[in-house]
Amino acid sequence: MSALLRLDGLEAGYGDLTAVSGVSLEVRRGEAVALIGSNGAGKTTTLRAICGLLPVRAGRIEFEGARLDGLGSSQIVARGIAHVPEGRQLFPTMTVRDNLELGGRAADRRRRDDALELVFTLFPRLRERERQLAGTLSGGEQQMCAIGRGLMARPRLLLLDEPSLGLAPMTVKLIFDTLQRVNGDGTTIMLVEQNVPRALQLSHRGYVLENGRIVLEGTRESLRASPHVKQAYLGL
């Protein structure tokens, strides 16, 4: 499989703080790839740099062979990348449907309607709640809405930041089962997730990020078998 996304020596941070340095990785077309690590390791920073929400200090980001670093976030979305941020970041006083349609605002009406039907098929609960204010949804429903909003753009690459955070186990299973279906239907996924067993179950490959640097990479099987991953992230 060819690389859809490639990071080469990425460095990014906040003010005087360098949060990630020398990060090189790739996400191949059709894959699901996990980026795992503890709090503060630089996982969210990496996603924000890919999306153009944080300046790239060094290195390069390529998507389908073209440079992304230096582009604005709207240009990056137009290239086919959607970002589902940590904490959902919905508009609480807008309806579920309005939040979803914001994700597809760049598409024409027919494509937006088709995408909305797809989201409602993946998450039937959102169809039931489409006229409800997003701020009145449960945490799990809000996460469904955030993922649905990302899918409204019909992205070629979906970036997910901690989709299981704060959710009940049954809801986590539903979310990950749906993401597996989305990936199986052809959407490439890059996943930041502290629930490492779930992340590795979904993903084909993964990278371990510690103190802003990649320290380990491999298939899900090799990462599951790694003594370091077992001790640090799987509690074994």
Backbone bond lengths (Angstrom), bond angles and torsions (degrees), N, CA, C in turn:
res aa  C-N    CA-C-N  psi(-1)  N-CA   C-N-CA  omega(-1)  CA-C   N-CA-C  phi
1 M - - - 1.462 - - 1.525 109.76 -
2 S 1.316 116.99 138.92 1.458 120.78 179.40 1.520 110.35 -79.82
3 A 1.336 115.41 154.72 1.463 120.80 179.99 1.524 109.71 -73.82
4 L 1.316 115.85 125.56 1.458 121.17 174.43 1.532 109.20 -86.12
5 L 1.328 116.12 -45.01 1.468 123.30 179.25 1.516 108.45 -122.60
6 R 1.331 115.95 135.62 1.465 120.30 176.34 1.524 109.58 -137.31
7 L 1.339 115.84 129.44 1.454 122.70 172.60 1.524 107.58 -110.04
8 D 1.318 116.33 133.51 1.456 121.23 -177.99 1.526 109.10 -131.20
9 G 1.330 116.18 104.43 1.459 121.23 176.75 1.520 114.12 64.51
10 L 1.326 117.04 35.74 1.471 120.87 -176.18 1.524 111.81 -64.14
11 E 1.323 114.71 132.94 1.463 122.08 170.96 1.518 108.37 -129.71
12 A 1.337 116.31 130.93 1.461 121.31 179.42 1.519 108.69 -154.95
13 G 1.321 116.17 159.79 1.457 119.56 -179.94 1.507 111.98 -175.36
14 Y 1.323 114.51 -163.21 1.465 122.10 -174.42 1.528 108.35 -131.67
15 G 1.327 117.50 117.52 1.454 120.19 -178.68 1.516 110.88 58.62
16 D 1.336 115.86 -126.05 1.462 120.57 179.73 1.525 112.95 -83.41
17 L 1.336 116.77 -4.42 1.456 121.17 -176.90 1.526 111.24 -91.08
18 T 1.310 117.13 125.46 1.464 122.04 170.96 1.516 107.79 -93.62
19 A 1.330 116.42 114.54 1.467 120.98 -174.73 1.526 112.46 -91.25
20 V 1.326 117.35 -34.16 1.462 121.09 175.51 1.516 108.28 -135.43
21 S 1.336 116.07 144.92 1.461 120.03 -176.96 1.527 109.55 -147.72
22 G 1.333 115.60 130.20 1.458 120.13 176.42 1.515 114.38 68.18
23 V 1.339 117.49 26.61 1.468 120.65 -177.20 1.526 109.79 -80.07
24 S 1.319 115.61 120.11 1.459 122.17 176.56 1.525 108.48 -126.67
25 L 1.312 116.21 127.80 1.461 121.15 178.78 1.518 108.54 -159.92
26 E 1.325 115.58 169.21 1.448 119.30 174.70 1.521 110.16 -143.87
27 V 1.320 114.25 150.81 1.456 122.52 175.22 1.515 106.76 -122.13
28 R 1.314 115.82 118.40 1.464 120.45 -175.94 1.520 110.68 -85.73
29 R 1.288 114.76 154.37 1.461 122.00 -178.35 1.531 110.72 -56.75
30 G 1.326 116.33 125.31 1.461 121.74 177.52 1.511 115.10 88.81
31 E 1.333 118.14 -5.81 1.458 121.54 -178.82 1.524 112.34 -81.82
32 A 1.329 114.20 164.82 1.461 122.29 158.41 1.520 106.09 -116.86
33 V 1.332 116.89 125.40 1.460 122.33 -176.18 1.518 109.12 -124.74
34 A 1.324 116.26 131.42 1.463 121.86 -179.78 1.521 110.59 -98.89
35 L 1.329 114.89 141.41 1.464 122.42 170.82 1.518 106.06 -117.75
36 I 1.330 116.32 107.87 1.457 119.94 -174.17 1.525 110.23 -114.89
37 G 1.334 114.13 157.80 1.451 120.66 -178.62 1.513 109.26 164.23
38 S 1.313 116.67 169.07 1.459 121.46 -178.27 1.525 110.74 -78.49
39 N 1.336 116.39 173.07 1.465 121.26 174.35 1.519 109.69 -57.15
40 G 1.331 116.26 135.49 1.458 120.97 178.07 1.511 114.68 82.78
41 A 1.331 117.33 6.23 1.469 119.56 -177.93 1.520 112.53 -75.39
42 G 1.345 117.08 -20.94 1.455 120.43 -179.70 1.519 114.26 112.91
43 K 1.321 116.76 11.68 1.463 120.52 -175.97 1.535 111.75 -66.37
44 T 1.327 116.15 -50.59 1.462 120.16 179.56 1.521 111.05 -64.81
45 T 1.316 116.63 -37.67 1.471 120.75 176.91 1.522 110.46 -58.10
46 T 1.325 116.42 -42.91 1.462 120.32 179.54 1.523 111.07 -60.48
47 L 1.328 117.12 -46.30 1.467 120.01 178.76 1.526 111.25 -63.45
48 R 1.314 116.88 -41.89 1.466 120.13 -179.44 1.523 111.57 -64.11
49 A 1.328 117.12 -35.21 1.467 120.19 177.07 1.527 110.32 -67.75
50 I 1.323 117.20 -41.92 1.466 120.70 178.75 1.518 110.26 -59.72
51 C 1.335 116.55 -39.00 1.467 121.38 -175.43 1.527 113.81 -82.88
52 G 1.314 117.69 -2.38 1.451 119.60 -179.37 1.511 114.14 80.94
53 L 1.330 117.03 12.70 1.461 121.26 179.55 1.525 111.68 -87.36
54 L 1.326 115.84 -8.49 1.460 121.65 -178.83 1.521 107.67 -142.92
55 P 1.334 118.22 132.62 1.472 119.68 -178.24 1.520 112.29 -64.01
56 V 1.304 115.98 144.67 1.464 122.28 174.71 1.528 107.95 -89.28
57 R 1.315 117.08 121.15 1.461 121.34 -177.61 1.525 112.17 -84.00
58 A 1.319 115.10 -32.17 1.469 120.17 179.71 1.518 107.94 -157.21
59 G 1.341 115.22 162.48 1.446 120.00 -179.18 1.522 111.89 84.91
60 R 1.327 115.24 -168.94 1.449 119.47 -177.26 1.525 110.56 -146.90
61 I 1.318 114.81 153.40 1.459 122.95 175.68 1.516 106.81 -123.98
62 E 1.321 116.35 127.10 1.463 121.34 179.14 1.525 109.78 -122.13
63 F 1.312 115.26 139.52 1.463 121.78 175.06 1.522 107.31 -129.81
64 E 1.323 115.32 120.86 1.463 121.32 -174.68 1.531 111.54 53.09
65 G 1.347 115.49 36.69 1.452 121.50 175.89 1.514 116.26 83.67
66 A 1.335 117.64 -4.08 1.471 121.61 -179.07 1.523 110.22 -108.56
67 R 1.324 116.86 144.93 1.463 121.64 -179.42 1.527 110.92 -66.70
68 L 1.342 114.98 134.96 1.463 121.18 173.35 1.518 112.09 -103.84
69 D 1.352 116.40 -33.04 1.468 117.99 -176.18 1.521 109.36 -61.08
70 G 1.313 114.92 132.50 1.463 121.08 -176.02 1.516 113.14 101.85
71 L 1.346 117.34 -16.02 1.461 120.31 177.56 1.524 110.36 -85.17
72 G 1.330 116.50 154.90 1.450 121.84 174.36 1.515 111.22 -77.85
73 S 1.342 116.43 162.12 1.464 120.20 -175.93 1.529 112.13 -62.79
74 S 1.329 118.36 -35.96 1.465 119.91 179.43 1.524 111.04 -66.27
75 Q 1.332 116.79 -35.91 1.467 120.18 176.65 1.520 111.37 -66.82
76 I 1.326 116.05 -36.39 1.457 120.72 179.95 1.522 110.64 -69.17
77 V 1.328 117.13 -40.51 1.469 120.84 175.27 1.525 109.79 -59.92
78 A 1.325 116.66 -41.91 1.462 121.30 -179.25 1.526 111.95 -64.42
79 R 1.337 116.82 -24.81 1.471 120.09 177.76 1.523 112.13 -75.47
80 G 1.352 116.91 -17.12 1.464 119.32 177.51 1.510 115.30 117.51
81 I 1.350 117.59 24.80 1.467 122.03 178.45 1.525 108.82 -116.17
82 A 1.324 115.92 130.22 1.470 121.32 176.13 1.526 108.87 -120.95
83 H 1.321 115.35 143.12 1.464 122.52 -174.66 1.524 108.99 -120.75
84 V 1.329 116.45 124.08 1.466 121.72 173.30 1.520 106.51 -105.25
85 P 1.337 118.14 102.91 1.469 120.46 -169.81 1.519 112.97 -76.60
86 E 1.317 114.76 160.81 1.460 120.62 172.71 1.523 108.99 -62.04
87 G 1.336 116.29 139.71 1.456 120.12 178.04 1.516 114.62 83.51
88 R 1.350 116.89 5.77 1.472 124.60 172.37 1.517 114.28 71.99
89 Q 1.340 117.67 -50.90 1.468 122.43 175.32 1.532 112.37 53.16
90 L 1.327 115.11 48.39 1.459 121.08 172.75 1.524 109.65 -80.24
91 F 1.332 115.32 168.46 1.464 121.27 172.40 1.526 106.67 -94.55
92 P 1.352 117.85 103.26 1.467 120.67 -167.45 1.525 114.76 -66.32
93 T 1.333 118.07 -25.77 1.472 120.10 -177.92 1.522 112.21 -94.03
94 M 1.319 116.98 6.59 1.461 121.83 174.42 1.522 109.35 -105.92
95 T 1.321 116.89 155.60 1.459 120.21 -179.17 1.527 110.82 -71.39
96 V 1.326 114.49 164.79 1.458 120.85 175.66 1.523 109.88 -56.50
97 R 1.329 116.74 -46.78 1.462 119.58 -178.18 1.527 111.30 -62.23
98 D 1.328 117.17 -42.20 1.467 119.75 -179.75 1.523 110.96 -64.62
99 N 1.350 117.50 -39.60 1.456 120.39 176.36 1.523 110.72 -61.50
100 L 1.320 116.42 -43.18 1.459 119.91 179.67 1.524 111.18 -63.98
101 E 1.322 116.40 -45.23 1.465 119.19 -176.01 1.527 112.21 -65.85
102 L 1.327 117.24 -24.28 1.464 119.18 174.62 1.526 110.62 -61.67
103 G 1.334 116.78 -33.46 1.456 119.97 179.89 1.514 113.42 -68.72
104 G 1.329 116.55 -22.68 1.457 120.39 -179.64 1.507 113.44 -112.34
105 R 1.321 116.27 23.96 1.469 119.95 -172.13 1.530 112.98 -64.71
106 A 1.332 117.25 -23.25 1.466 119.25 -178.46 1.526 112.50 -82.79
107 A 1.334 116.87 -11.05 1.466 120.46 -177.73 1.524 110.28 -90.08
108 D 1.339 116.89 159.66 1.461 119.97 174.57 1.528 109.33 -73.83
109 R 1.310 116.25 168.85 1.455 121.52 -172.63 1.529 112.08 -58.33
110 R 1.325 117.50 -42.29 1.460 119.23 -177.35 1.517 111.02 -64.76
111 R 1.332 117.04 -45.32 1.465 120.03 179.17 1.523 110.79 -65.13
112 R 1.333 116.15 -36.27 1.461 119.71 178.91 1.527 110.53 -66.25
113 D 1.328 116.93 -41.14 1.467 120.60 178.72 1.531 110.75 -65.43
114 D 1.334 116.92 -40.31 1.464 120.82 178.10 1.523 110.92 -63.74
115 A 1.334 116.08 -42.14 1.463 120.19 179.53 1.526 110.79 -66.01
116 L 1.329 116.79 -38.98 1.461 120.88 179.31 1.524 110.62 -63.34
117 E 1.319 116.74 -40.96 1.458 120.36 178.45 1.522 110.78 -64.31
118 L 1.332 116.47 -38.50 1.462 120.31 176.57 1.521 110.86 -61.60
119 V 1.336 117.33 -45.83 1.461 121.63 -179.67 1.526 110.39 -62.36
120 F 1.322 117.21 -43.02 1.459 120.46 179.49 1.531 111.72 -66.56
121 T 1.330 116.87 -29.16 1.460 120.36 176.48 1.532 110.24 -71.77
122 L 1.329 116.71 -40.49 1.460 121.15 178.44 1.524 111.49 -69.69
123 F 1.322 116.08 -38.47 1.469 121.53 -176.93 1.534 109.29 -126.88
124 P 1.329 118.38 80.68 1.472 120.54 -179.15 1.525 113.83 -55.85
125 R 1.350 116.54 -28.24 1.466 119.31 178.90 1.525 111.45 -60.12
126 L 1.316 117.48 -33.17 1.469 120.23 -179.73 1.518 111.15 -69.53
127 R 1.321 117.30 -32.99 1.468 119.06 175.70 1.529 109.98 -63.15
128 E 1.331 116.26 -40.37 1.461 121.16 178.80 1.532 111.48 -65.52
129 R 1.350 115.74 -29.53 1.469 120.77 -173.86 1.534 112.74 -106.21
130 E 1.312 119.34 12.11 1.471 120.30 -168.15 1.524 113.64 -60.15
131 R 1.323 119.62 -26.89 1.463 121.38 179.19 1.524 112.61 -97.82
132 Q 1.312 116.21 4.12 1.461 121.05 -179.74 1.524 109.70 -86.85
133 L 1.338 116.43 146.99 1.461 120.01 176.76 1.524 109.71 -67.13
134 A 1.323 116.28 135.72 1.463 120.88 -175.60 1.525 112.16 -60.34
135 G 1.338 116.53 -32.17 1.458 120.05 -178.79 1.511 114.06 -69.50
136 T 1.336 117.94 -12.91 1.465 121.08 179.68 1.527 112.37 -97.28
137 L 1.330 117.64 0.27 1.460 121.26 179.41 1.522 111.29 -76.00
138 S 1.319 116.47 158.29 1.460 120.52 171.00 1.526 109.18 -69.39
139 G 1.328 115.98 168.28 1.462 119.32 179.79 1.522 112.54 -60.20
140 G 1.327 116.27 -41.30 1.452 119.72 178.83 1.517 112.54 -65.53
141 E 1.311 116.41 -40.59 1.467 120.41 178.28 1.521 111.21 -66.18
142 Q 1.332 116.01 -37.35 1.471 118.76 176.67 1.528 111.08 -63.95
143 Q 1.348 116.73 -38.24 1.461 118.86 178.51 1.523 110.84 -67.01
144 M 1.326 117.19 -38.95 1.464 120.50 174.85 1.523 110.60 -59.04
145 C 1.325 115.87 -42.07 1.465 120.42 -179.18 1.524 110.75 -66.50
146 A 1.333 117.01 -39.61 1.466 120.27 179.20 1.529 111.18 -65.22
147 I 1.326 116.67 -42.42 1.463 119.78 177.31 1.521 110.06 -66.56
148 G 1.334 115.82 -42.73 1.460 119.42 177.96 1.511 112.59 -59.79
149 R 1.323 116.79 -39.48 1.471 120.59 178.02 1.528 110.47 -61.45
150 G 1.337 116.59 -40.28 1.463 119.49 176.52 1.516 112.03 -64.13
151 L 1.320 116.82 -39.33 1.460 120.85 -178.15 1.525 112.66 -72.48
152 M 1.327 117.05 -19.25 1.470 120.26 -179.79 1.526 111.57 -61.69
153 A 1.313 117.21 -24.69 1.471 120.62 178.46 1.529 111.85 -80.91
154 R 1.348 117.29 -2.17 1.471 122.80 -176.37 1.531 110.15 49.21
155 P 1.348 116.12 56.05 1.473 119.55 -173.65 1.526 112.69 -71.96
156 R 1.321 114.94 155.05 1.458 120.15 169.53 1.526 110.25 -84.91
157 L 1.336 116.27 -24.40 1.467 121.45 176.87 1.521 108.56 -133.01
158 L 1.329 115.56 124.17 1.458 121.95 178.28 1.521 108.81 -109.48
159 L 1.335 116.71 119.73 1.459 123.35 177.82 1.522 108.57 -99.56
160 L 1.313 116.91 126.05 1.466 121.87 -176.71 1.518 109.96 -123.05
161 D 1.335 116.22 128.51 1.461 121.62 -178.69 1.524 109.61 -114.28
162 E 1.327 116.33 106.15 1.466 124.65 176.89 1.535 113.27 53.58
163 P 1.333 118.58 58.29 1.461 119.70 -178.27 1.522 114.68 -67.18
164 S 1.346 118.28 -18.27 1.469 119.24 -178.54 1.520 113.00 -95.16
165 L 1.324 117.75 -0.72 1.468 121.56 -171.49 1.530 111.58 -58.36
166 G 1.334 115.91 122.02 1.453 121.80 174.02 1.517 115.86 75.60
167 L 1.334 117.68 12.06 1.454 120.40 -175.78 1.530 111.42 -102.46
168 A 1.334 115.55 152.26 1.458 121.71 176.71 1.531 110.01 -68.48
169 P 1.329 117.46 152.62 1.471 120.31 -176.77 1.525 114.63 -54.05
170 M 1.319 118.45 -41.00 1.464 119.98 -179.29 1.533 111.03 -65.86
171 T 1.329 116.35 -36.50 1.465 119.95 178.47 1.529 110.35 -70.41
172 V 1.324 116.46 -38.59 1.470 120.31 176.45 1.521 109.99 -58.77
173 K 1.328 116.44 -44.18 1.472 119.89 178.99 1.532 110.57 -61.02
174 L 1.326 116.93 -43.63 1.459 120.50 179.15 1.524 111.25 -61.40
175 I 1.325 116.41 -44.65 1.468 120.94 -179.28 1.531 110.16 -61.71
176 F 1.324 117.01 -46.70 1.466 119.75 -176.69 1.524 111.96 -72.36
177 D 1.317 117.65 -34.04 1.470 119.31 174.24 1.523 110.17 -61.88
178 T 1.325 116.31 -39.60 1.462 120.30 179.66 1.521 110.94 -68.54
179 L 1.326 117.12 -41.02 1.467 120.21 177.98 1.521 111.18 -63.49
180 Q 1.322 116.90 -36.72 1.462 119.87 176.67 1.523 110.29 -63.39
181 R 1.321 116.55 -38.79 1.463 120.33 176.95 1.521 110.80 -65.67
182 V 1.331 116.84 -43.02 1.469 120.99 178.87 1.521 110.65 -60.14
183 N 1.331 116.19 -44.84 1.463 120.14 178.12 1.525 111.27 -65.23
184 G 1.318 116.66 -41.08 1.450 120.65 178.79 1.518 113.10 -63.14
185 D 1.334 115.89 -26.99 1.467 120.81 178.04 1.524 112.51 -83.22
186 G 1.353 117.26 -0.11 1.456 120.04 171.67 1.509 117.22 115.50
187 T 1.334 118.25 -2.99 1.468 120.14 178.61 1.525 109.86 -84.28
188 T 1.315 117.02 124.29 1.456 122.45 177.31 1.527 108.88 -73.34
189 I 1.325 116.76 139.70 1.466 121.68 -175.58 1.520 110.25 -127.23
190 M 1.332 115.37 135.65 1.464 122.10 166.78 1.519 106.71 -119.70
191 L 1.330 115.86 123.47 1.453 122.22 -168.03 1.520 111.45 -121.02
192 V 1.334 116.29 124.98 1.458 122.91 168.30 1.523 106.60 -100.92
193 E 1.327 117.16 124.54 1.457 119.11 -172.03 1.527 110.48 -160.08
194 Q 1.355 116.27 130.33 1.460 120.25 177.33 1.522 112.54 -84.71
195 N 1.329 117.14 -16.31 1.457 120.65 173.97 1.534 106.69 -80.01
196 V 1.331 115.38 83.52 1.462 120.81 -170.13 1.527 112.60 -63.83
197 P 1.324 120.39 -41.36 1.467 118.31 177.27 1.528 112.63 -57.40
198 R 1.323 117.13 -43.89 1.464 120.38 178.14 1.530 111.07 -66.06
199 A 1.325 115.99 -41.73 1.464 119.79 -178.63 1.527 110.85 -61.40
200 L 1.332 116.63 -43.49 1.459 119.70 -179.06 1.522 111.78 -73.64
201 Q 1.313 117.40 -28.99 1.459 119.99 176.16 1.525 110.97 -64.67
202 L 1.336 117.01 -38.68 1.456 121.41 -179.30 1.526 112.05 -76.85
203 S 1.329 117.00 -36.95 1.460 121.72 -165.47 1.519 113.05 -89.64
204 H 1.326 115.25 152.69 1.454 121.57 173.03 1.531 110.88 -82.84
205 R 1.324 115.79 -38.67 1.464 122.17 -179.06 1.521 108.81 -138.94
206 G 1.342 115.32 169.87 1.452 118.18 178.16 1.515 112.31 -155.09
207 Y 1.327 114.31 162.93 1.463 123.37 175.97 1.528 107.42 -128.33
208 V 1.327 116.20 141.01 1.462 122.06 175.83 1.519 108.06 -105.19
209 L 1.326 115.47 122.85 1.463 122.57 -177.87 1.521 108.59 -110.17
210 E 1.322 116.50 124.24 1.464 121.52 178.16 1.517 109.15 -136.12
211 N 1.331 115.77 130.36 1.467 121.48 179.92 1.522 111.99 51.16
212 G 1.330 116.10 39.54 1.454 121.26 174.15 1.509 115.89 80.63
213 R 1.345 117.42 7.96 1.466 120.36 -178.61 1.524 110.61 -133.36
214 I 1.321 116.51 147.23 1.457 121.41 174.13 1.527 108.70 -73.87
215 V 1.333 116.67 123.41 1.457 120.42 -178.71 1.527 112.21 -111.68
216 L 1.334 116.87 -13.51 1.449 120.25 -177.27 1.520 108.78 -160.09
217 E 1.313 117.09 145.43 1.455 121.71 174.75 1.514 108.98 -148.78
218 G 1.328 116.05 157.97 1.452 118.94 177.87 1.504 112.19 164.24
219 T 1.324 115.31 -177.07 1.450 120.50 175.00 1.525 109.23 -69.47
220 R 1.331 116.07 165.37 1.464 117.82 178.95 1.531 110.61 -61.76
221 E 1.324 116.84 -34.88 1.466 119.74 179.85 1.525 111.33 -65.67
222 S 1.344 116.45 -43.05 1.468 118.79 -178.72 1.527 111.10 -70.02
223 L 1.334 117.27 -34.07 1.461 119.51 178.04 1.520 111.09 -70.59
224 R 1.326 116.84 -39.73 1.465 119.51 176.12 1.525 111.79 -60.60
225 A 1.331 115.93 -33.57 1.462 120.69 -177.89 1.525 113.04 -85.16
226 S 1.336 117.45 -10.94 1.460 121.02 -176.76 1.531 111.30 -67.66
227 P 1.333 118.78 126.69 1.464 120.25 176.96 1.531 112.41 -57.28
228 H 1.329 117.12 -37.21 1.470 119.93 -179.95 1.525 111.07 -65.20
229 V 1.326 116.99 -45.42 1.469 120.04 179.68 1.513 110.15 -66.19
230 K 1.314 117.29 -41.08 1.463 120.61 178.53 1.525 111.33 -57.81
231 Q 1.319 115.84 -46.95 1.462 120.33 -176.08 1.525 112.50 -73.88
232 A 1.334 116.49 -44.18 1.458 120.28 -171.83 1.529 113.43 -84.11
233 Y 1.348 117.55 -31.05 1.457 119.58 -170.15 1.525 115.61 -126.31
234 L 1.324 117.21 -17.10 1.469 119.47 -178.60 1.525 112.40 -110.35
235 G 1.329 117.12 -4.40 1.463 120.45 177.15 1.516 113.74 65.81
236 L 1.341 115.95 30.42 1.476 119.86 -178.16 1.530 110.75 -108.89
